[in-house]
């Protein structure tokens, strides 16, 4: 119809525009629903043609959003490993536990069951749809197939992948669960619209459903963390109220009672669910943001050049984004795979969707261009509790003790790292770098050696193999493996060593040695080994003078422990400072001329390489004296280009090619949409 000409196209466009991920889910459901409608009713070929052409037109209208997202997915999620399994993630019936009031908590947010909620009365009405005589057998059959398909998609792995664009979701499982709730409520509404009074069969079935669901919930009261006596009793009470509503459905006050029951249950569910996930107080967030923003605002005025800033503490992986500074930390569900791989090789904290600067060293800070570090001040604990900054995690970094203090605030301090590389720098050669799994110190050393064009060894090392003391432990058959003698008593392994030279010291720790396995005490200070990810990390254990005693104690939290591969490393700071000082003297100054462009001038005495720690992208164009250079990858991750002997005026421009192509497609689609708009009579 003429008055609905824009409807489907606009809906499709807005779904893609607001969020392509959930937009895909809604549009996929729309396609499935359209197929069921075709089965149940007869439609002309013209209507079918209009459905697909207008859906396509709405999609092309959103091309300026979809194309960039598509190419980011190609660089991120598509490159990650996904194992296809025909199994179930959980028994499908377990999803029924989520019908309980307040069936949500932090665990469910991370890796739990689908987040569905219908209210008790719509749960009953949805099921009563399938015995309602108003609807044909064909309609009920197709609706049942569609509802069952969505329900099984919560747990059946191939369907999970189908709904989530070929990747298992990290956090927030079954993100399309809102569609199940919508469709189930829709079926319930159809029952209300076409029912004046429920027959005896429907009333008996409703009674049996209430009894069955109540028994099921009572039997599962201890099966899930979010299930407790209070929310199950509340749910059963709402089921009983819903049953009474169905039994007396033609009573004149039922509409008021109906909305009252639904509104009350929704409100209680909202309050109970939010109460379960309120893991941070508002003043904690406000204190963190105001204090960190105070330091970053000062830094912007103090130093307007191009550099990175980091912290020795975190609230979230997206702190740079929320506190307005250029940092290393980032959370992004379509993060570049090459960047995550490099971060992992260097021993920094990471997972499939995020990475931070935790477990850093002066060496990693240097080549990542971290010019300033923000650290907490010790006496902040003297402040009133509601004024203190609260961290999600904090890391002990005495290796920053030699950094110059720029400014101290009430709770935080800014320290300058004079050995930081610029984000764009010139190297003598373009060397291929080999990275090794679970060898972060070696990888950091190799990367820095490639940058400066020298073969270096900036870490002295010592493997921990001969413990000084064993308490309630003994050697097992394998080397460096130990086991408890008495399982009911505390047990630990102690190593006593002396520092080799003055400098920062690190413990290179395999990823399996988390706090679940061992707590580690170094000179009476406990290390943070809560989460080591999937690869070895470098834990800063102190900054010592030569021949200082270092006592390392491993307290066993399990019956057995494997200490193979643990090294004590000393960073050769003096040698590093000499090299980096000389290297930085010849580096050009980079100026940011706009949000998408950089400029620098350099005179090369020979053929050299322009390297950077800017993640490689084909969208970056490098012009040398107006001529486009061919770009390459440096360290398998970063932007690089060769430059010849002579004077260079270099300009780097970020051109969002996919966005521009998508924008052109969107403009053409808009023109087509209005050209073929039906004329008014």
C-alpha positions in Angstrom: 0.0 0.0 0.0 1.1 3.5 -0.8 0.9 4.8 2.8 3.1 1.9 4.0 5.7 2.3 1.3 8.5 3.3 3.6 7.6 1.1 6.5 9.5 -2.2 6.0 12.5 -0.3 4.4 12.7 2.1 7.4 12.4 -0.7 10.0 15.1 -2.7 8.3 17.4 0.4 8.0 16.9 1.4 11.7 17.6 -2.1 12.9 20.9 -2.2 11.1 21.7 1.4 12.2 21.1 1.0 15.9 23.0 -2.3 16.2 24.0 -4.5 13.4 24.4 -7.5 15.8 20.9 -7.4 17.3 19.6 -6.0 14.0 20.7 -9.2 12.3 18.9 -11.3 15.0 15.6 -9.4 14.6 15.7 -9.5 10.8 16.5 -13.2 10.9 13.5 -13.7 13.1 11.4 -11.5 10.8 12.4 -13.8 7.9 11.4 -16.9 9.9 8.1 -15.3 10.8 7.5 -14.3 7.2 8.0 -17.9 6.1 5.5 -19.2 8.7 3.0 -16.5 7.5 3.5 -17.8 3.9 2.7 -21.3 5.0 -0.4 -20.3 7.0 -1.8 -17.8 4.5 -1.8 -17.2 0.8 0.2 -14.2 -0.5 0.6 -12.9 -4.0 4.0 -13.0 -5.6 4.0 -9.2 -5.6 3.9 -9.1 -1.7 6.8 -11.6 -1.6 8.7 -9.5 -4.1 8.1 -6.4 -2.0 9.2 -8.0 1.2 12.6 -9.0 -0.2 13.2 -5.9 -2.3 12.3 -3.5 0.5 14.4 -5.6 3.0 17.3 -5.4 0.6 16.8 -1.6 0.1 16.7 -1.1 3.9 20.0 -3.0 4.1 21.7 -1.0 1.4 20.5 2.2 3.1 22.5 1.1 6.1 25.6 0.2 4.1 27.6 3.1 5.6 27.3 1.2 9.0 27.3 -2.4 7.7 30.4 -2.3 5.5 32.8 -1.0 8.1 31.4 -3.5 10.6 31.7 -6.3 8.1 35.4 -5.7 7.4 36.2 -5.3 11.1 34.6 -8.7 11.7 36.8 -10.1 9.0 39.9 -8.8 10.8 38.6 -9.8 14.2 36.1 -12.5 14.9 36.5 -14.4 11.6 40.2 -15.0 12.4 39.5 -16.5 15.8 39.1 -20.2 16.3 35.6 -21.6 16.5 35.0 -25.4 17.0 31.8 -26.6 15.6 30.1 -29.2 17.9 26.7 -30.9 17.4 26.2 -31.0 21.2 24.3 -28.9 23.6 25.8 -26.2 25.9 23.3 -27.3 28.6 20.2 -29.4 28.9 17.4 -27.4 27.2 14.9 -27.8 30.0 17.3 -25.8 32.3 16.2 -22.7 30.5 12.8 -23.0 32.3 14.6 -22.0 35.5 14.8 -18.5 34.0 11.0 -18.1 34.3 11.5 -17.4 38.0 11.3 -13.8 39.3 14.8 -12.2 39.6 16.6 -15.1 37.8 19.7 -13.1 37.0 23.1 -12.4 38.6 26.6 -11.6 37.7 27.4 -15.3 36.9 24.4 -15.5 34.5 25.7 -12.3 32.8 29.0 -14.0 32.1 28.3 -17.6 31.2 24.8 -18.6 32.4 21.5 -19.4 30.9 19.5 -17.2 28.4 18.0 -14.1 29.9 14.3 -14.7 29.3 11.2 -13.3 31.2 7.6 -13.4 30.2 5.7 -13.0 33.5 3.7 -15.9 34.9 0.5 -15.1 33.1 2.0 -14.7 29.7 3.9 -18.0 30.3 0.5 -19.7 30.7 -1.2 -17.8 27.9 1.6 -18.7 25.5 1.2 -22.4 26.2 -2.6 -22.2 26.1 -2.3 -20.8 22.5 -1.6 -24.3 21.3 -4.9 -25.7 22.5 -7.0 -22.6 21.6 -9.7 -23.6 19.1 -9.7 -20.2 17.4 -6.4 -21.0 15.7 -6.0 -23.5 12.9 -3.9 -26.7 13.4 -1.5 -25.4 10.7 -1.0 -22.0 12.5 -0.4 -23.8 15.8 2.0 -26.2 14.2 4.1 -23.5 12.5 4.1 -21.4 15.7 5.2 -24.4 17.7 8.1 -25.1 15.3 9.3 -21.5 15.3 9.0 -21.2 19.1 10.8 -24.5 19.6 13.5 -23.5 17.1 14.3 -20.4 19.0 14.2 -22.3 22.3 16.6 -24.9 21.1 18.9 -22.2 19.7 19.7 -21.3 23.3 21.7 -24.5 23.8 22.3 -26.4 20.5 25.7 -25.3 19.3 25.1 -25.0 15.5 22.0 -22.8 16.2 24.0 -20.8 18.8 26.5 -20.0 16.0 23.8 -19.2 13.5 22.3 -16.5 15.7 25.7 -15.1 16.7 27.2 -14.6 13.3 29.4 -17.7 13.5 31.1 -17.0 16.8 30.2 -18.1 20.4 29.4 -15.1 22.5 31.8 -14.0 25.1 29.7 -12.9 28.1 25.9 -12.4 27.7 24.9 -15.8 26.4 22.0 -16.3 23.9 21.9 -12.6 23.1 18.8 -13.1 20.9 16.8 -14.3 24.0 14.7 -11.2 23.8 13.2 -12.5 20.6 12.0 -15.6 22.4 10.3 -13.5 25.1 8.8 -11.2 22.4 7.4 -14.1 20.4 6.0 -16.0 23.4 4.3 -12.8 24.6 3.0 -12.2 21.1 1.4 -15.7 21.1 -0.1 -14.9 24.6 -1.5 -11.6 23.3 -3.2 -13.5 20.4 -5.0 -15.7 22.9 -6.2 -12.6 24.8 -7.4 -10.9 21.7 -9.4 -13.9 20.5 -10.7 -15.2 23.8 -13.8 -13.9 25.7 -13.9 -16.8 28.1 -11.6 -19.9 28.6 -13.3 -23.3 28.2 -13.0 -26.0 30.8 -10.2 -27.7 28.8 -8.0 -24.6 28.9 -8.7 -24.1 32.6 -7.7 -27.7 33.4 -4.6 -27.4 31.3 -3.7 -24.1 33.0 -4.1 -25.8 36.5 -1.9 -28.7 35.4 0.7 -26.2 34.0 0.8 -24.3 37.3 1.2 -27.5 39.3 3.9 -28.8 37.0 5.9 -25.6 36.9 5.7 -25.2 40.7 6.9 -28.7 41.3 9.7 -28.3 38.7 10.9 -25.1 40.4 10.7 -26.5 43.9 12.8 -29.6 42.8 15.4 -27.3 41.3 15.7 -24.8 44.2 19.4 -25.7 44.9 20.4 -26.3 41.3 21.3 -22.8 40.3 23.0 -19.9 42.1 20.2 -17.5 41.3 17.4 -19.8 42.6 16.4 -19.3 46.2 13.3 -19.9 48.3 12.1 -16.3 48.1 12.0 -15.9 44.4 10.5 -19.4 43.8 7.7 -18.7 46.3 7.1 -15.3 44.7 6.9 -17.0 41.2 4.5 -19.7 42.5 2.3 -17.0 44.0 2.2 -15.1 40.7 1.4 -18.4 38.9 -1.5 -18.9 41.3 -2.7 -15.4 40.7 -2.4 -15.9 36.9 -4.4 -19.1 37.2 -7.2 -17.3 39.0 -7.2 -14.6 36.3 -7.7 -17.3 33.7 -10.4 -19.1 35.7 -12.4 -15.9 36.1 -11.4 -14.3 32.8 -14.8 -12.8 32.0 -15.1 -11.0 35.3 -15.5 -7.2 34.7 -12.5 -6.2 36.8 -10.1 -8.7 35.2 -8.5 -6.1 32.8 -7.4 -4.0 35.9 -6.3 -7.1 37.8 -4.5 -8.4 34.8 -2.4 -5.3 34.3 -1.9 -5.0 38.0 -0.4 -8.6 38.3 1.8 -8.1 35.2 3.0 -4.7 36.4 3.8 -5.9 39.9 5.7 -9.0 38.6 7.7 -7.0 36.1 8.6 -4.5 38.8 9.7 -7.1 41.3 11.7 -8.9 38.7 13.4 -5.7 37.7 14.4 -4.8 41.3 15.5 -8.3 42.2 17.6 -8.7 39.0 19.3 -5.3 39.4 20.0 -6.0 43.0 21.8 -9.2 42.1 24.2 -7.4 39.7 24.9 -4.2 41.5 28.5 -4.9 42.1 29.8 -1.3 42.3 28.6 1.6 44.3 27.9 4.8 42.4 30.3 6.9 44.5 33.1 4.3 43.6 32.6 5.0 39.9 32.3 8.8 40.5 35.5 8.9 42.6 37.4 6.9 40.0 36.3 8.9 37.1 36.8 12.3 38.7 40.3 11.5 40.0 41.6 9.9 36.7 40.0 12.6 34.6 41.7 15.2 36.8 45.1 13.7 35.9 44.4 13.3 32.2 43.1 16.8 31.9 46.3 18.1 33.4 48.4 15.9 31.1 46.6 17.3 28.0 47.6 20.8 29.0 51.1 19.8 30.2 52.1 17.9 27.1 50.1 18.4 23.9 52.3 16.0 21.8 51.3 12.6 20.6 51.9 9.8 23.1 50.2 7.0 25.1 49.3 7.1 28.8 48.7 4.1 31.1 47.9 3.3 34.7 49.0 0.6 37.2 45.3 0.0 38.2 42.1 -0.5 36.3 38.3 -0.2 36.7 37.5 -1.6 33.3 39.3 -2.5 30.1 37.9 0.6 28.5 39.3 3.1 31.0 41.1 5.1 28.2 37.7 5.6 26.4 35.8 6.6 29.5 38.6 8.9 30.9 39.8 10.6 27.7 43.4 9.5 27.2 45.3 7.5 24.6 46.0 4.2 26.3 46.8 0.6 25.5 43.8 -0.9 27.2 40.8 -1.7 25.0 37.6 -3.7 25.0 36.1 -4.6 21.7 34.2 -7.7 20.7 35.7 -7.4 17.2 39.3 -6.6 18.3 42.0 -7.0 15.7 43.4 -10.6 16.0 46.9 -9.6 15.1 47.0 -7.0 17.9 45.7 -9.5 20.5 48.3 -12.0 19.4 51.1 -9.5 19.8 49.8 -8.4 23.2 49.8 -12.1 24.2 53.4 -12.6 23.0 54.5 -9.6 25.0 52.9 -11.0 28.2 50.3 -8.3 28.6 46.9 -9.2 30.0 44.4 -10.2 27.3 41.5 -12.3 26.2 39.5 -12.8 23.0 37.9 -9.3 23.3 40.2 -7.1 25.3 43.7 -6.3 26.4 45.3 -4.1 29.0 48.8 -2.9 30.0 48.8 -5.0 33.1 52.1 -7.1 33.6 54.0 -4.4 31.7 57.8 -3.7 31.9 59.9 -0.6 31.1 60.7 -2.4 27.9 57.1 -2.8 26.8 56.3 0.7 28.0 59.1 2.0 25.8 58.2 0.5 22.4 54.5 1.0 22.9 55.1 4.7 23.4 53.8 5.0 27.0 55.2 8.3 27.9 53.3 8.7 31.2 52.1 6.4 33.9 49.4 7.2 36.5 50.0 5.5 39.8 48.1 5.6 43.1 49.5 7.5 46.1 49.8 5.4 49.3 48.3 7.9 51.8 45.0 7.9 49.9 43.9 5.3 52.4 43.8 8.1 55.0 40.8 9.6 53.2 37.2 8.9 54.2 36.0 5.6 52.5 33.5 7.4 50.2 36.3 9.5 48.8 38.8 6.8 48.1 39.4 5.4 44.6 38.3 1.8 44.3 40.1 -0.4 41.7 39.0 -3.6 40.0 42.6 -4.6 39.9 46.0 -3.0 40.8 49.5 -4.1 39.9 52.7 -3.6 41.9 55.2 -1.8 39.7 58.3 -0.7 41.6 60.1 -0.6 38.2 58.5 2.9 37.8 60.5 4.2 40.8 63.1 5.8 38.5 60.5 7.7 36.5 60.2 11.4 37.1 57.2 12.6 39.1 55.4 15.2 37.0 52.5 16.1 39.3 50.9 14.7 42.5 47.2 15.0 43.1 45.1 14.0 46.1 45.1 10.3 45.3 47.1 9.9 42.1 50.5 10.8 40.7 51.7 11.2 37.1 55.2 9.8 36.3 57.1 10.5 33.1 58.8 7.7 31.2 61.8 9.3 29.5 62.6 6.2 27.5 59.3 6.0 25.6 59.5 5.7 21.9 57.5 8.1 19.7 54.4 6.4 18.1 56.2 6.7 14.7 60.0 6.1 14.5 62.7 5.4 12.0 64.6 2.1 12.1 67.7 1.1 10.1 66.2 -2.1 8.7 63.0 -4.0 8.4 63.8 -7.3 10.2 61.5 -10.2 10.5 60.8 -10.9 14.2 60.2 -14.4 15.6 57.9 -14.6 18.6 57.7 -17.6 20.9 54.8 -18.9 23.0 55.1 -18.4 26.8 58.3 -16.4 26.5 57.3 -12.8 27.1 60.8 -11.5 28.2 62.4 -13.1 25.1 59.7 -11.6 22.8 60.1 -8.1 24.3 63.8 -8.4 23.9 63.5 -9.5 20.3 61.1 -6.8 19.4 63.3 -4.1 20.9 66.4 -5.5 19.2 64.6 -5.3 15.8 63.6 -1.7 16.5 67.1 -0.4 17.3 68.8 -2.7 14.9 71.1 -4.4 17.5 71.3 -7.9 18.9 70.6 -7.4 22.6 70.0 -9.3 25.8 68.3 -6.9 28.2 67.3 -9.5 30.8 69.6 -11.5 33.2 67.8 -14.7 34.2 67.8 -17.4 36.8 65.6 -20.5 36.8 64.1 -21.5 40.2 65.1 -25.1 40.6 66.6 -25.6 44.1 64.3 -24.6 47.0 65.8 -23.5 50.2 63.0 -24.9 52.4 60.1 -27.3 52.0 57.3 -27.1 54.5 54.8 -30.0 54.4 55.9 -30.8 50.8 58.1 -33.2 49.1 59.5 -33.7 45.6 57.4 -35.9 43.2 58.9 -38.1 40.5 59.1 -35.3 38.0 61.6 -32.4 38.2 60.3 -29.2 39.9 57.0 -30.9 40.8 56.0 -31.0 44.4 53.1 -32.5 46.5 51.7 -31.9 49.9 52.5 -34.5 52.6 49.5 -33.7 54.9 46.6 -32.5 52.9 45.0 -30.8 55.9 48.0 -28.6 56.8 49.5 -25.5 55.1 52.4 -26.2 52.8 54.9 -24.0 51.0 58.1 -23.9 49.0 60.7 -21.3 49.7 63.5 -20.0 47.4 66.2 -17.7 48.7 68.3 -15.9 46.1 70.3 -12.7 45.9 69.9 -9.9 43.3 72.5 -9.9 40.5 72.7 -6.2 39.8 70.8 -3.0 40.6 67.4 -2.8 38.8 63.9 -4.1 38.4 63.2 -7.8 39.0 60.5 -10.0 37.5 59.0 -13.4 38.0 58.2 -15.1 34.6 55.2 -17.2 35.6 53.4 -19.9 33.6 49.7 -19.2 33.2 48.6 -22.2 35.3 50.0 -20.8 38.5 47.1 -18.6 39.5 45.8 -18.0 43.0 43.8 -21.2 42.7 47.0 -23.1 42.6 49.4 -21.0 44.7 49.7 -17.6 46.4 53.2 -16.1 46.0 54.9 -14.0 48.6 58.1 -12.1 47.7 59.9 -10.3 50.5 56.6 -10.3 52.5 54.6 -8.8 49.7 51.9 -10.9 48.0 51.9 -10.8 44.2 48.7 -10.4 42.0 48.4 -13.7 40.1 44.6 -13.8 40.2 44.2 -14.1 36.4 47.2 -14.9 34.2 45.2 -15.7 31.0 46.5 -18.4 28.7 50.2 -17.5 28.5 53.1 -16.7 30.8 53.3 -13.3 32.4 56.0 -11.1 33.9 55.2 -10.1 37.5 57.3 -7.2 38.9 58.7 -8.4 42.3 60.8 -5.4 43.3 63.5 -2.9 42.5 66.7 -4.0 44.3 70.3 -3.0 44.8 73.0 -5.5 44.0 73.2 -8.5 46.4 69.9 -7.9 48.1 68.3 -11.0 49.6 65.1 -12.0 47.7 62.8 -14.5 49.4 60.2 -16.1 47.2 57.5 -18.3 48.9 54.9 -20.4 47.0 52.0 -21.4 49.3 50.2 -24.4 47.9 46.5 -24.1 47.5 46.2 -27.5 45.8 47.7 -30.9 46.6 50.3 -30.7 43.7 52.2 -28.0 42.1 54.5 -27.8 39.0 57.1 -25.1 39.2 58.8 -25.8 35.8 59.5 -22.8 33.6 59.7 -20.2 36.4 62.4 -17.6 35.9 63.6 -14.7 38.0 64.6 -11.9 35.5 66.6 -8.7 36.1 66.1 -5.9 33.6 69.4 -4.3 32.6 68.2 -0.8 32.9 71.5 1.1 32.5 72.3 -0.6 29.2 68.7 -0.1 28.0 68.8 3.6 28.9 72.0 4.2 26.9 70.6 2.6 23.8 67.1 4.2 23.9 68.6 7.7 24.6 70.8 7.4 21.6 68.0 6.0 19.4 65.5 8.6 20.4 67.8 11.5 19.6 67.5 11.0 15.8 63.7 10.4 15.8 61.4 12.9 14.1 58.6 14.7 15.9 55.1 13.6 14.8 52.3 16.2 14.8 48.7 15.3 14.8 47.2 17.7 12.3 43.6 16.4 12.5 41.7 13.5 14.0 42.7 11.4 10.9 46.1 12.7 9.9 49.7 12.9 11.1 52.7 14.8 9.7 56.5 14.5 10.2 59.7 15.6 8.5 62.8 13.5 8.3 66.1 13.4 6.5 67.4 9.9 5.9 71.2 9.4 5.4 70.5 6.0 3.8 67.6 3.7 3.0 65.6 3.1 6.2 62.2 2.0 7.5 59.4 4.1 8.9 58.0 2.0 11.7 55.2 2.7 14.2 53.1 1.2 16.9 49.9 2.1 15.1 48.0 -1.1 14.3 48.2 -1.9 10.6 45.2 -1.1 8.4 44.8 -0.7 4.7 42.9 2.4 5.6 46.2 4.1 6.5 47.8 5.9 3.5 51.3 7.2 3.8 52.4 10.0 1.4 56.1 10.8 1.0 56.6 14.2 -0.6 53.1 13.7 -2.1 53.8 10.2 -3.4 51.9 7.3 -2.0 54.1 4.7 -0.3 53.5 1.0 -0.1 52.8 0.0 3.5 53.8 -3.2 5.3 53.3 -4.9 8.6 55.9 -4.4 11.3 56.1 -7.1 14.1 53.2 -8.8 12.3 50.9 -6.1 13.7 52.0 -2.4 13.2 52.0 0.0 10.3 55.4 0.3 8.4 56.8 1.6 5.1 60.2 1.8 3.5 61.8 5.2 2.9 64.8 6.0 0.7 67.8 8.3 1.3 66.9 12.0 1.2 64.6 14.5 2.7 61.0 13.4 3.5 57.8 15.3 4.2 55.6 12.4 5.4 51.9 12.6 5.8 49.8 9.7 7.3 46.1 9.9 6.5 43.4 7.5 7.7 40.8 7.0 5.0 37.8 5.0 6.1 37.4 3.3 2.7 34.6 0.9 3.7 32.6 3.7 5.3 33.0 5.9 2.1 31.9 3.0 -0.2 29.0 2.3 2.1 28.0 5.9 2.2 27.9 6.0 -1.6 25.7 2.9 -1.6 23.5 4.4 1.0 23.1 7.6 -1.0 22.3 5.7 -4.2 19.7 3.6 -2.3 18.1 6.7 -0.9 17.7 8.1 -4.5 16.2 4.8 -5.7 13.8 4.8 -2.8 12.4 8.2 -3.7 12.5 7.6 -7.5 10.2 4.6 -7.1 8.0 6.1 -4.5 4.3 5.7 -5.6 2.7 9.0 -6.7 -0.3 10.2 -4.8 -3.7 9.9 -6.5 
